[in-house]
C-alpha cells in the first residue's frame, strides 16, 4: 500500500469527481490520503472530506501564503481543532520567500505557533519551505532546543544541508512528483543520499503532477509514479519501497490506526 501524505482534496479542483478520484487511488494501491489544511477559516471544508471517507485524514494549519490574511491563531487554538480523531497533524506551515504573499515576520510567527502545537500535542508539523532554507533551519533548531517535536518537510526540493538538518532534528522528508522532473537531477542526487527510513511520498495534488502526467491535474493515484521513481533511486522493488514509506508514515502519524 502507498500513502499520499500531502494533497488538497477540499480544493474546488476535485469537487466534481472526488468519488471517482478515490476509486482511481484505490486502483493504484493508494490506501491512505492526508488532505492538508491551508486556512483556519476553511478548516471545516478540509475536515468534511476527512469525515466523509474512512481512508482520508486531514491536518489543521495556515499556509505561509495565508499567514498575513488569516486571523492570528495560537497553539492552543490549533490544538483544540486537532482534538478531532481525523486530524493527525499541524500545517502546512513554514516560510515562502519566493512569493512573499505574506509578511515574513507573520510567516515566522505562525510557523512557531504550529511547532509549539506539535510539541504540546505530540503530533507532527508539516513544513513548507521555499527560498527560505536558512531561516527554516534556524527556526527548526531554535524550537527543537525548547523541546522535541515531530514533523516533515513536505514537497522537498531544497538543499541537502536542510534535509540533513531536519533529519538530525528528528523530522522526515516527503517527496513529490518533482523528483521525476527532467531538470531535478540535483534533487535526485540529494534523495539518493537520504536514509530510507525518513522518506515519505506525496502528490501535493492538484499541483506538481509527476512524469508521465505532466500538464494534467494531479491526484492521489499519481503518487505511484513518484514512488516508482523513488524506488529506482533507492534500487528497491516498488513493493519494498511502498512498504518502507508506508511504515515511515505510520511511525510519524501516530493517530492513524494501523
Buried (B, 14 or more C-beta within 10 A) or exposed (E): BBBBBBBBBBBEBBEEEBEEBBEBBBEBBBBBBBBBBBBBEBBEBBBEBBEEBEBBBBBBBBBBBBBBEBEEBEBEBBBEBBEBEBBBBBBBBBBBBEEBBBEBEBBBEBBBBBBBBBBBBEBBBBBBBBBBBEBBBEBBEEBBEEEEBBBBBBBBBBBBEBBBBBBEBBBBBBBBBBBBBEEBEEBBEBBEEBEEEBBBBBBBBBBBBBBEBEEEBBBBBBBBBBBBBBBBBBEBEBEEBBBBBBEBBBEBBBBBEE
